[in-house]
């Protein structure tokens, strides 16, 4: 398993696939599958049986996971996609943007 450079809460842009160009916030990272769930991206229709929580049942739209290689982190300073490096600052390992050299 590789070290993932994207965490939940990050702003990302889809760089490949059907949803290319769409942006959103990472809701969840599935580390074992190298996938992430991005808010408002890769929406799928899921059929839901009636239950106590959802007595009507029906079809629900929800986000499906997208592969980590198809998303890129957005640099908060330049608002463009960037790669991520790791640096040790003050005894702590931090993520740094390759474009603006700013701590993420």
PDB file as gemmi writes it, atoms N, CA and C in Angstrom:
CRYST1    1.000    1.000    1.000  90.00  90.00  90.00 P 1                      
ATOM      1  N   UNK A   1       0.840  -1.181   0.000  1.00  0.00           N  
ATOM      2  CA  UNK A   1       0.000   0.000   0.000  1.00  0.00           C  
ATOM      3  C   UNK A   1       0.887   1.248   0.000  1.00  0.00           C  
ATOM      4  N   UNK A   2       0.533   2.211  -0.858  1.00  0.00           N  
ATOM      5  CA  UNK A   2       1.335   3.416  -0.971  1.00  0.00           C  
ATOM      6  C   UNK A   2       0.861   4.491   0.003  1.00  0.00           C  
ATOM      7  N   UNK A   3       1.726   5.440   0.288  1.00  0.00           N  
ATOM      8  CA  UNK A   3       1.384   6.576   1.155  1.00  0.00           C  
ATOM      9  C   UNK A   3       0.560   7.554   0.337  1.00  0.00           C  
ATOM     10  N   UNK A   4      -0.654   7.840   0.812  1.00  0.00           N  
ATOM     11  CA  UNK A   4      -1.542   8.747   0.097  1.00  0.00           C  
ATOM     12  C   UNK A   4      -1.257  10.188   0.491  1.00  0.00           C  
ATOM     13  N   UNK A   5      -1.291  11.071  -0.484  1.00  0.00           N  
ATOM     14  CA  UNK A   5      -0.989  12.477  -0.235  1.00  0.00           C  
ATOM     15  C   UNK A   5      -2.243  13.323  -0.164  1.00  0.00           C  
ATOM     16  N   UNK A   6      -3.403  12.670  -0.200  1.00  0.00           N  
ATOM     17  CA  UNK A   6      -4.679  13.375  -0.123  1.00  0.00           C  
ATOM     18  C   UNK A   6      -5.389  12.944   1.152  1.00  0.00           C  
ATOM     19  N   UNK A   7      -5.929  13.927   1.884  1.00  0.00           N  
ATOM     20  CA  UNK A   7      -6.633  13.645   3.129  1.00  0.00           C  
ATOM     21  C   UNK A   7      -8.065  14.133   3.010  1.00  0.00           C  
ATOM     22  N   UNK A   8      -8.930  13.667   3.911  1.00  0.00           N  
ATOM     23  CA  UNK A   8     -10.309  14.143   3.891  1.00  0.00           C  
ATOM     24  C   UNK A   8     -10.322  15.614   4.291  1.00  0.00           C  
ATOM     25  N   UNK A   9     -11.175  16.385   3.609  1.00  0.00           N  
ATOM     26  CA  UNK A   9     -11.237  17.823   3.843  1.00  0.00           C  
ATOM     27  C   UNK A   9     -10.475  18.627   2.806  1.00  0.00           C  
ATOM     28  N   UNK A  10      -9.625  17.974   2.000  1.00  0.00           N  
ATOM     29  CA  UNK A  10      -8.858  18.665   0.952  1.00  0.00           C  
ATOM     30  C   UNK A  10      -9.769  19.052  -0.208  1.00  0.00           C  
ATOM     31  N   UNK A  11      -9.439  20.168  -0.859  1.00  0.00           N  
ATOM     32  CA  UNK A  11     -10.115  20.543  -2.099  1.00  0.00           C  
ATOM     33  C   UNK A  11      -9.354  19.909  -3.251  1.00  0.00           C  
ATOM     34  N   UNK A  12     -10.083  19.188  -4.113  1.00  0.00           N  
ATOM     35  CA  UNK A  12      -9.440  18.484  -5.220  1.00  0.00           C  
ATOM     36  C   UNK A  12     -10.168  18.753  -6.529  1.00  0.00           C  
ATOM     37  N   UNK A  13      -9.464  18.520  -7.643  1.00  0.00           N  
ATOM     38  CA  UNK A  13     -10.044  18.623  -8.986  1.00  0.00           C  
ATOM     39  C   UNK A  13      -9.831  17.282  -9.674  1.00  0.00           C  
ATOM     40  N   UNK A  14     -10.847  16.814 -10.397  1.00  0.00           N  
ATOM     41  CA  UNK A  14     -10.737  15.562 -11.147  1.00  0.00           C  
ATOM     42  C   UNK A  14      -9.941  15.853 -12.414  1.00  0.00           C  
ATOM     43  N   UNK A  15      -8.874  15.075 -12.653  1.00  0.00           N  
ATOM     44  CA  UNK A  15      -7.986  15.344 -13.791  1.00  0.00           C  
ATOM     45  C   UNK A  15      -8.125  14.313 -14.905  1.00  0.00           C  
ATOM     46  N   UNK A  16      -8.927  13.253 -14.675  1.00  0.00           N  
ATOM     47  CA  UNK A  16      -9.113  12.228 -15.706  1.00  0.00           C  
ATOM     48  C   UNK A  16     -10.455  11.546 -15.518  1.00  0.00           C  
ATOM     49  N   UNK A  17     -10.996  11.037 -16.608  1.00  0.00           N  
ATOM     50  CA  UNK A  17     -12.241  10.277 -16.532  1.00  0.00           C  
ATOM     51  C   UNK A  17     -13.456  11.092 -16.946  1.00  0.00           C  
ATOM     52  N   UNK A  18     -14.636  10.529 -16.710  1.00  0.00           N  
ATOM     53  CA  UNK A  18     -15.902  11.147 -17.121  1.00  0.00           C  
ATOM     54  C   UNK A  18     -16.175  12.473 -16.432  1.00  0.00           C  
ATOM     55  N   UNK A  19     -15.643  12.667 -15.242  1.00  0.00           N  
ATOM     56  CA  UNK A  19     -15.935  13.869 -14.452  1.00  0.00           C  
ATOM     57  C   UNK A  19     -14.771  14.851 -14.463  1.00  0.00           C  
ATOM     58  N   UNK A  20     -13.941  14.795 -15.496  1.00  0.00           N  
ATOM     59  CA  UNK A  20     -12.764  15.654 -15.606  1.00  0.00           C  
ATOM     60  C   UNK A  20     -13.140  17.128 -15.501  1.00  0.00           C  
ATOM     61  N   UNK A  21     -12.390  17.863 -14.666  1.00  0.00           N  
ATOM     62  CA  UNK A  21     -12.618  19.291 -14.498  1.00  0.00           C  
ATOM     63  C   UNK A  21     -13.500  19.642 -13.309  1.00  0.00           C  
ATOM     64  N   UNK A  22     -14.230  18.671 -12.769  1.00  0.00           N  
ATOM     65  CA  UNK A  22     -15.098  18.944 -11.628  1.00  0.00           C  
ATOM     66  C   UNK A  22     -14.270  19.062 -10.352  1.00  0.00           C  
ATOM     67  N   UNK A  23     -14.742  19.919  -9.436  1.00  0.00           N  
ATOM     68  CA  UNK A  23     -14.038  20.144  -8.178  1.00  0.00           C  
ATOM     69  C   UNK A  23     -14.939  19.807  -7.009  1.00  0.00           C  
ATOM     70  N   UNK A  24     -14.314  19.479  -5.886  1.00  0.00           N  
ATOM     71  CA  UNK A  24     -15.075  19.186  -4.681  1.00  0.00           C  
ATOM     72  C   UNK A  24     -14.156  18.942  -3.508  1.00  0.00           C  
ATOM     73  N   UNK A  25     -14.777  18.701  -2.364  1.00  0.00           N  
ATOM     74  CA  UNK A  25     -14.052  18.447  -1.134  1.00  0.00           C  
ATOM     75  C   UNK A  25     -14.037  16.944  -0.883  1.00  0.00           C  
ATOM     76  N   UNK A  26     -12.909  16.420  -0.424  1.00  0.00           N  
ATOM     77  CA  UNK A  26     -12.792  14.993  -0.134  1.00  0.00           C  
ATOM     78  C   UNK A  26     -13.567  14.702   1.152  1.00  0.00           C  
ATOM     79  N   UNK A  27     -14.545  13.801   1.048  1.00  0.00           N  
ATOM     80  CA  UNK A  27     -15.347  13.431   2.210  1.00  0.00           C  
ATOM     81  C   UNK A  27     -14.709  12.280   2.979  1.00  0.00           C  
ATOM     82  N   UNK A  28     -14.142  11.318   2.238  1.00  0.00           N  
ATOM     83  CA  UNK A  28     -13.586  10.112   2.842  1.00  0.00           C  
ATOM     84  C   UNK A  28     -12.475   9.577   1.966  1.00  0.00           C  
ATOM     85  N   UNK A  29     -11.442   8.993   2.569  1.00  0.00           N  
ATOM     86  CA  UNK A  29     -10.370   8.346   1.820  1.00  0.00           C  
ATOM     87  C   UNK A  29     -10.391   6.856   2.167  1.00  0.00           C  
ATOM     88  N   UNK A  30     -10.491   6.026   1.132  1.00  0.00           N  
ATOM     89  CA  UNK A  30     -10.475   4.575   1.308  1.00  0.00           C  
ATOM     90  C   UNK A  30      -9.053   4.101   1.022  1.00  0.00           C  
ATOM     91  N   UNK A  31      -8.225   4.070   2.066  1.00  0.00           N  
ATOM     92  CA  UNK A  31      -6.800   3.824   1.918  1.00  0.00           C  
ATOM     93  C   UNK A  31      -6.484   2.459   1.308  1.00  0.00           C  
ATOM     94  N   UNK A  32      -7.227   1.419   1.732  1.00  0.00           N  
ATOM     95  CA  UNK A  32      -6.932   0.061   1.258  1.00  0.00           C  
ATOM     96  C   UNK A  32      -7.248  -0.126  -0.217  1.00  0.00           C  
ATOM     97  N   UNK A  33      -8.142   0.723  -0.772  1.00  0.00           N  
ATOM     98  CA  UNK A  33      -8.517   0.619  -2.189  1.00  0.00           C  
ATOM     99  C   UNK A  33      -7.906   1.734  -3.038  1.00  0.00           C  
ATOM    100  N   UNK A  34      -7.140   2.646  -2.426  1.00  0.00           N  
ATOM    101  CA  UNK A  34      -6.554   3.808  -3.109  1.00  0.00           C  
ATOM    102  C   UNK A  34      -7.622   4.651  -3.791  1.00  0.00           C  
ATOM    103  N   UNK A  35      -8.740   4.869  -3.090  1.00  0.00           N  
ATOM    104  CA  UNK A  35      -9.845   5.643  -3.649  1.00  0.00           C  
ATOM    105  C   UNK A  35     -10.269   6.713  -2.657  1.00  0.00           C  
ATOM    106  N   UNK A  36     -10.985   7.714  -3.178  1.00  0.00           N  
ATOM    107  CA  UNK A  36     -11.508   8.788  -2.337  1.00  0.00           C  
ATOM    108  C   UNK A  36     -12.927   9.110  -2.782  1.00  0.00           C  
ATOM    109  N   UNK A  37     -13.755   9.540  -1.835  1.00  0.00           N  
ATOM    110  CA  UNK A  37     -15.110   9.976  -2.132  1.00  0.00           C  
ATOM    111  C   UNK A  37     -15.083  11.500  -2.130  1.00  0.00           C  
ATOM    112  N   UNK A  38     -15.437  12.100  -3.294  1.00  0.00           N  
ATOM    113  CA  UNK A  38     -15.385  13.553  -3.449  1.00  0.00           C  
ATOM    114  C   UNK A  38     -16.812  14.094  -3.525  1.00  0.00           C  
ATOM    115  N   UNK A  39     -17.069  15.158  -2.784  1.00  0.00           N  
ATOM    116  CA  UNK A  39     -18.398  15.756  -2.690  1.00  0.00           C  
ATOM    117  C   UNK A  39     -18.891  16.236  -4.054  1.00  0.00           C  
ATOM    118  N   UNK A  40     -20.044  15.720  -4.488  1.00  0.00           N  
ATOM    119  CA  UNK A  40     -20.670  16.160  -5.738  1.00  0.00           C  
ATOM    120  C   UNK A  40     -20.055  15.599  -7.008  1.00  0.00           C  
ATOM    121  N   UNK A  41     -19.106  14.680  -6.895  1.00  0.00           N  
ATOM    122  CA  UNK A  41     -18.432  14.102  -8.068  1.00  0.00           C  
ATOM    123  C   UNK A  41     -18.719  12.606  -8.112  1.00  0.00           C  
ATOM    124  N   UNK A  42     -18.902  12.060  -9.322  1.00  0.00           N  
ATOM    125  CA  UNK A  42     -19.147  10.631  -9.540  1.00  0.00           C  
ATOM    126  C   UNK A  42     -20.420  10.183  -8.826  1.00  0.00           C  
ATOM    127  N   UNK A  43     -21.511  10.922  -9.071  1.00  0.00           N  
ATOM    128  CA  UNK A  43     -22.799  10.609  -8.451  1.00  0.00           C  
ATOM    129  C   UNK A  43     -23.412   9.375  -9.117  1.00  0.00           C  
ATOM    130  N   UNK A  44     -23.903   8.449  -8.300  1.00  0.00           N  
ATOM    131  CA  UNK A  44     -24.553   7.243  -8.799  1.00  0.00           C  
ATOM    132  C   UNK A  44     -25.935   7.132  -8.176  1.00  0.00           C  
ATOM    133  N   UNK A  45     -26.835   6.423  -8.871  1.00  0.00           N  
ATOM    134  CA  UNK A  45     -28.179   6.174  -8.351  1.00  0.00           C  
ATOM    135  C   UNK A  45     -28.179   4.846  -7.630  1.00  0.00           C  
ATOM    136  N   UNK A  46     -28.612   4.859  -6.379  1.00  0.00           N  
ATOM    137  CA  UNK A  46     -28.643   3.634  -5.587  1.00  0.00           C  
ATOM    138  C   UNK A  46     -30.086   3.342  -5.207  1.00  0.00           C  
ATOM    139  N   UNK A  47     -30.533   2.113  -5.464  1.00  0.00           N  
ATOM    140  CA  UNK A  47     -31.886   1.703  -5.105  1.00  0.00           C  
ATOM    141  C   UNK A  47     -31.900   1.324  -3.627  1.00  0.00           C  
ATOM    142  N   UNK A  48     -32.814   1.937  -2.870  1.00  0.00           N  
ATOM    143  CA  UNK A  48     -32.860   1.729  -1.426  1.00  0.00           C  
ATOM    144  C   UNK A  48     -34.199   1.102  -1.049  1.00  0.00           C  
ATOM    145  N   UNK A  49     -34.142   0.008  -0.284  1.00  0.00           N  
ATOM    146  CA  UNK A  49     -35.362  -0.640   0.204  1.00  0.00           C  
ATOM    147  C   UNK A  49     -35.976   0.211   1.309  1.00  0.00           C  
ATOM    148  N   UNK A  50     -37.282   0.197   1.455  1.00  0.00           N  
ATOM    149  CA  UNK A  50     -37.899   0.924   2.565  1.00  0.00           C  
ATOM    150  C   UNK A  50     -37.409   0.394   3.914  1.00  0.00           C  
ATOM    151  N   UNK A  51     -37.113   1.313   4.833  1.00  0.00           N  
ATOM    152  CA  UNK A  51     -36.657   0.944   6.169  1.00  0.00           C  
ATOM    153  C   UNK A  51     -37.225   1.951   7.166  1.00  0.00           C  
ATOM    154  N   UNK A  52     -36.874   1.797   8.421  1.00  0.00           N  
ATOM    155  CA  UNK A  52     -37.355   2.725   9.448  1.00  0.00           C  
ATOM    156  C   UNK A  52     -36.802   4.127   9.208  1.00  0.00           C  
ATOM    157  N   UNK A  53     -35.532   4.203   8.786  1.00  0.00           N  
ATOM    158  CA  UNK A  53     -34.907   5.505   8.522  1.00  0.00           C  
ATOM    159  C   UNK A  53     -35.458   6.136   7.247  1.00  0.00           C  
ATOM    160  N   UNK A  54     -35.773   5.304   6.245  1.00  0.00           N  
ATOM    161  CA  UNK A  54     -36.283   5.776   4.967  1.00  0.00           C  
ATOM    162  C   UNK A  54     -37.537   4.967   4.612  1.00  0.00           C  
ATOM    163  N   UNK A  55     -38.708   5.358   5.156  1.00  0.00           N  
ATOM    164  CA  UNK A  55     -39.909   4.539   4.956  1.00  0.00           C  
ATOM    165  C   UNK A  55     -40.392   4.478   3.508  1.00  0.00           C  
ATOM    166  N   UNK A  56     -40.061   5.484   2.713  1.00  0.00           N  
ATOM    167  CA  UNK A  56     -40.501   5.525   1.321  1.00  0.00           C  
ATOM    168  C   UNK A  56     -39.652   4.610   0.428  1.00  0.00           C  
ATOM    169  N   UNK A  57     -38.344   4.522   0.733  1.00  0.00           N  
ATOM    170  CA  UNK A  57     -37.445   3.762  -0.140  1.00  0.00           C  
ATOM    171  C   UNK A  57     -37.198   4.560  -1.406  1.00  0.00           C  
ATOM    172  N   UNK A  58     -36.918   3.888  -2.535  1.00  0.00           N  
ATOM    173  CA  UNK A  58     -36.752   4.572  -3.809  1.00  0.00           C  
ATOM    174  C   UNK A  58     -35.309   4.656  -4.255  1.00  0.00           C  
ATOM    175  N   UNK A  59     -35.044   5.633  -5.118  1.00  0.00           N  
ATOM    176  CA  UNK A  59     -33.711   5.799  -5.706  1.00  0.00           C  
ATOM    177  C   UNK A  59     -33.038   6.997  -5.060  1.00  0.00           C  
ATOM    178  N   UNK A  60     -31.826   6.787  -4.556  1.00  0.00           N  
ATOM    179  CA  UNK A  60     -31.071   7.830  -3.870  1.00  0.00           C  
ATOM    180  C   UNK A  60     -29.800   8.117  -4.658  1.00  0.00           C  
ATOM    181  N   UNK A  61     -29.478   9.395  -4.844  1.00  0.00           N  
ATOM    182  CA  UNK A  61     -28.216   9.790  -5.492  1.00  0.00           C  
ATOM    183  C   UNK A  61     -27.147   9.909  -4.422  1.00  0.00           C  
ATOM    184  N   UNK A  62     -25.985   9.291  -4.652  1.00  0.00           N  
ATOM    185  CA  UNK A  62     -24.880   9.405  -3.704  1.00  0.00           C  
ATOM    186  C   UNK A  62     -23.549   9.362  -4.443  1.00  0.00           C  
ATOM    187  N   UNK A  63     -22.494   9.817  -3.756  1.00  0.00           N  
ATOM    188  CA  UNK A  63     -21.165   9.840  -4.360  1.00  0.00           C  
ATOM    189  C   UNK A  63     -20.541   8.445  -4.303  1.00  0.00           C  
ATOM    190  N   UNK A  64     -19.901   8.062  -5.397  1.00  0.00           N  
ATOM    191  CA  UNK A  64     -19.161   6.801  -5.442  1.00  0.00           C  
ATOM    192  C   UNK A  64     -17.671   7.136  -5.373  1.00  0.00           C  
ATOM    193  N   UNK A  65     -16.850   6.199  -4.883  1.00  0.00           N  
ATOM    194  CA  UNK A  65     -15.409   6.460  -4.804  1.00  0.00           C  
ATOM    195  C   UNK A  65     -14.779   6.648  -6.188  1.00  0.00           C  
ATOM    196  N   UNK A  66     -13.740   7.471  -6.230  1.00  0.00           N  
ATOM    197  CA  UNK A  66     -12.980   7.710  -7.462  1.00  0.00           C  
ATOM    198  C   UNK A  66     -11.515   7.433  -7.139  1.00  0.00           C  
ATOM    199  N   UNK A  67     -10.771   6.884  -8.095  1.00  0.00           N  
ATOM    200  CA  UNK A  67      -9.383   6.501  -7.838  1.00  0.00           C  
ATOM    201  C   UNK A  67      -8.524   7.728  -7.556  1.00  0.00           C  
ATOM    202  N   UNK A  68      -7.590   7.561  -6.623  1.00  0.00           N  
ATOM    203  CA  UNK A  68      -6.701   8.653  -6.199  1.00  0.00           C  
ATOM    204  C   UNK A  68      -5.902   9.225  -7.377  1.00  0.00           C  
ATOM    205  N   UNK A  69      -5.536   8.370  -8.342  1.00  0.00           N  
ATOM    206  CA  UNK A  69      -4.728   8.830  -9.479  1.00  0.00           C  
ATOM    207  C   UNK A  69      -5.501   9.767 -10.394  1.00  0.00           C  
ATOM    208  N   UNK A  70      -6.835   9.779 -10.279  1.00  0.00           N  
ATOM    209  CA  UNK A  70      -7.659  10.627 -11.138  1.00  0.00           C  
ATOM    210  C   UNK A  70      -8.012  11.969 -10.512  1.00  0.00           C  
ATOM    211  N   UNK A  71      -7.494  12.242  -9.311  1.00  0.00           N  
ATOM    212  CA  UNK A  71      -7.752  13.535  -8.676  1.00  0.00           C  
ATOM    213  C   UNK A  71      -6.434  14.199  -8.288  1.00  0.00           C  
ATOM    214  N   UNK A  72      -6.446  15.532  -8.286  1.00  0.00           N  
ATOM    215  CA  UNK A  72      -5.261  16.291  -7.909  1.00  0.00           C  
ATOM    216  C   UNK A  72      -5.654  17.359  -6.903  1.00  0.00           C  
ATOM    217  N   UNK A  73      -4.771  17.600  -5.969  1.00  0.00           N  
ATOM    218  CA  UNK A  73      -4.999  18.592  -4.925  1.00  0.00           C  
ATOM    219  C   UNK A  73      -4.977  19.997  -5.515  1.00  0.00           C  
ATOM    220  N   UNK A  74      -5.846  20.886  -5.016  1.00  0.00           N  
ATOM    221  CA  UNK A  74      -5.861  22.273  -5.476  1.00  0.00           C  
ATOM    222  C   UNK A  74      -5.074  23.117  -4.488  1.00  0.00           C  
ATOM    223  N   UNK A  75      -4.103  23.875  -5.012  1.00  0.00           N  
ATOM    224  CA  UNK A  75      -3.290  24.771  -4.198  1.00  0.00           C  
ATOM    225  C   UNK A  75      -4.170  25.947  -3.746  1.00  0.00           C  
ATOM    226  N   UNK A  76      -4.296  26.187  -2.435  1.00  0.00           N  
ATOM    227  CA  UNK A  76      -5.166  27.271  -1.966  1.00  0.00           C  
ATOM    228  C   UNK A  76      -4.691  28.665  -2.387  1.00  0.00           C  
ATOM    229  N   UNK A  77      -3.394  28.815  -2.636  1.00  0.00           N  
ATOM    230  CA  UNK A  77      -2.846  30.123  -3.004  1.00  0.00           C  
ATOM    231  C   UNK A  77      -3.093  30.462  -4.475  1.00  0.00           C  
ATOM    232  N   UNK A  78      -2.813  29.502  -5.379  1.00  0.00           N  
ATOM    233  CA  UNK A  78      -2.918  29.757  -6.815  1.00  0.00           C  
ATOM    234  C   UNK A  78      -4.223  29.248  -7.426  1.00  0.00           C  
ATOM    235  N   UNK A  79      -4.959  28.412  -6.695  1.00  0.00           N  
ATOM    236  CA  UNK A  79      -6.204  27.794  -7.165  1.00  0.00           C  
ATOM    237  C   UNK A  79      -5.985  26.900  -8.391  1.00  0.00           C  
ATOM    238  N   UNK A  80      -4.775  26.354  -8.526  1.00  0.00           N  
ATOM    239  CA  UNK A  80      -4.449  25.414  -9.592  1.00  0.00           C  
ATOM    240  C   UNK A  80      -4.063  24.086  -8.967  1.00  0.00           C  
ATOM    241  N   UNK A  81      -4.101  23.017  -9.778  1.00  0.00           N  
ATOM    242  CA  UNK A  81      -3.712  21.707  -9.251  1.00  0.00           C  
ATOM    243  C   UNK A  81      -2.224  21.683  -8.974  1.00  0.00           C  
ATOM    244  N   UNK A  82      -1.846  20.942  -7.956  1.00  0.00           N  
ATOM    245  CA  UNK A  82      -0.449  20.867  -7.556  1.00  0.00           C  
ATOM    246  C   UNK A  82      -0.119  19.463  -7.070  1.00  0.00           C  
ATOM    247  N   UNK A  83       1.170  19.143  -7.116  1.00  0.00           N  
ATOM    248  CA  UNK A  83       1.639  17.904  -6.509  1.00  0.00           C  
ATOM    249  C   UNK A  83       2.024  18.209  -5.067  1.00  0.00           C  
ATOM    250  N   UNK A  84       2.242  17.163  -4.300  1.00  0.00           N  
ATOM    251  CA  UNK A  84       2.499  17.333  -2.873  1.00  0.00           C  
ATOM    252  C   UNK A  84       3.853  16.748  -2.505  1.00  0.00           C  
ATOM    253  N   UNK A  85       4.597  17.482  -1.667  1.00  0.00           N  
ATOM    254  CA  UNK A  85       5.864  16.999  -1.127  1.00  0.00           C  
ATOM    255  C   UNK A  85       5.733  16.970   0.388  1.00  0.00           C  
ATOM    256  N   UNK A  86       6.601  16.219   1.033  1.00  0.00           N  
ATOM    257  CA  UNK A  86       6.628  16.188   2.494  1.00  0.00           C  
ATOM    258  C   UNK A  86       7.917  16.827   2.969  1.00  0.00           C  
ATOM    259  N   UNK A  87       7.816  17.674   4.008  1.00  0.00           N  
ATOM    260  CA  UNK A  87       8.989  18.300   4.616  1.00  0.00           C  
ATOM    261  C   UNK A  87       8.858  18.183   6.124  1.00  0.00           C  
ATOM    262  N   UNK A  88       9.989  18.240   6.812  1.00  0.00           N  
ATOM    263  CA  UNK A  88       9.977  18.241   8.267  1.00  0.00           C  
ATOM    264  C   UNK A  88      10.241  19.672   8.723  1.00  0.00           C  
ATOM    265  N   UNK A  89       9.240  20.244   9.410  1.00  0.00           N  
ATOM    266  CA  UNK A  89       9.374  21.603   9.926  1.00  0.00           C  
ATOM    267  C   UNK A  89       9.111  21.588  11.416  1.00  0.00           C  
ATOM    268  N   UNK A  90      10.106  22.004  12.182  1.00  0.00           N  
ATOM    269  CA  UNK A  90       9.947  22.041  13.640  1.00  0.00           C  
ATOM    270  C   UNK A  90       9.673  20.675  14.241  1.00  0.00           C  
ATOM    271  N   UNK A  91      10.279  19.641  13.678  1.00  0.00           N  
ATOM    272  CA  UNK A  91      10.100  18.290  14.196  1.00  0.00           C  
ATOM    273  C   UNK A  91       8.805  17.625  13.759  1.00  0.00           C  
ATOM    274  N   UNK A  92       8.009  18.293  12.908  1.00  0.00           N  
ATOM    275  CA  UNK A  92       6.751  17.720  12.418  1.00  0.00           C  
ATOM    276  C   UNK A  92       6.813  17.536  10.921  1.00  0.00           C  
ATOM    277  N   UNK A  93       6.243  16.434  10.450  1.00  0.00           N  
ATOM    278  CA  UNK A  93       6.180  16.162   9.013  1.00  0.00           C  
ATOM    279  C   UNK A  93       4.946  16.861   8.451  1.00  0.00           C  
ATOM    280  N   UNK A  94       5.152  17.756   7.474  1.00  0.00           N  
ATOM    281  CA  UNK A  94       4.037  18.517   6.909  1.00  0.00           C  
ATOM    282  C   UNK A  94       3.982  18.326   5.396  1.00  0.00           C  
ATOM    283  N   UNK A  95       2.769  18.525   4.831  1.00  0.00           N  
ATOM    284  CA  UNK A  95       2.602  18.463   3.384  1.00  0.00           C  
ATOM    285  C   UNK A  95       2.847  19.855   2.816  1.00  0.00           C  
ATOM    286  N   UNK A  96       3.568  19.913   1.693  1.00  0.00           N  
ATOM    287  CA  UNK A  96       3.924  21.187   1.069  1.00  0.00           C  
ATOM    288  C   UNK A  96       3.537  21.146  -0.401  1.00  0.00           C  
ATOM    289  N   UNK A  97       2.959  22.252  -0.896  1.00  0.00           N  
ATOM    290  CA  UNK A  97       2.600  22.371  -2.305  1.00  0.00           C  
ATOM    291  C   UNK A  97       3.859  22.536  -3.140  1.00  0.00           C  
ATOM    292  N   UNK A  98       3.930  21.811  -4.258  1.00  0.00           N  
ATOM    293  CA  UNK A  98       5.100  21.911  -5.137  1.00  0.00           C  
ATOM    294  C   UNK A  98       5.101  23.222  -5.914  1.00  0.00           C  
ATOM    295  N   UNK A  99       3.901  23.793  -6.205  1.00  0.00           N  
ATOM    296  CA  UNK A  99       3.834  25.006  -6.999  1.00  0.00           C  
ATOM    297  C   UNK A  99       4.142  26.254  -6.192  1.00  0.00           C  
ATOM    298  N   UNK A 100       3.502  26.401  -5.021  1.00  0.00           N  
ATOM    299  CA  UNK A 100       3.678  27.643  -4.246  1.00  0.00           C  
ATOM    300  C   UNK A 100       4.615  27.451  -3.052  1.00  0.00           C  
ATOM    301  N   UNK A 101       5.064  26.221  -2.811  1.00  0.00           N  
ATOM    302  CA  UNK A 101       5.962  25.905  -1.692  1.00  0.00           C  
ATOM    303  C   UNK A 101       5.342  26.282  -0.350  1.00  0.00           C  
ATOM    304  N   UNK A 102       4.005  26.229  -0.277  1.00  0.00           N  
ATOM    305  CA  UNK A 102       3.275  26.609   0.916  1.00  0.00           C  
ATOM    306  C   UNK A 102       2.800  25.367   1.659  1.00  0.00           C  
ATOM    307  N   UNK A 103       2.796  25.425   2.984  1.00  0.00           N  
ATOM    308  CA  UNK A 103       2.337  24.285   3.785  1.00  0.00           C  
ATOM    309  C   UNK A 103       0.835  24.120   3.618  1.00  0.00           C  
ATOM    310  N   UNK A 104       0.409  22.888   3.375  1.00  0.00           N  
ATOM    311  CA  UNK A 104      -1.025  22.614   3.170  1.00  0.00           C  
ATOM    312  C   UNK A 104      -1.689  22.225   4.476  1.00  0.00           C  
TER     313      UNK A 104                                                      
END                                                                             
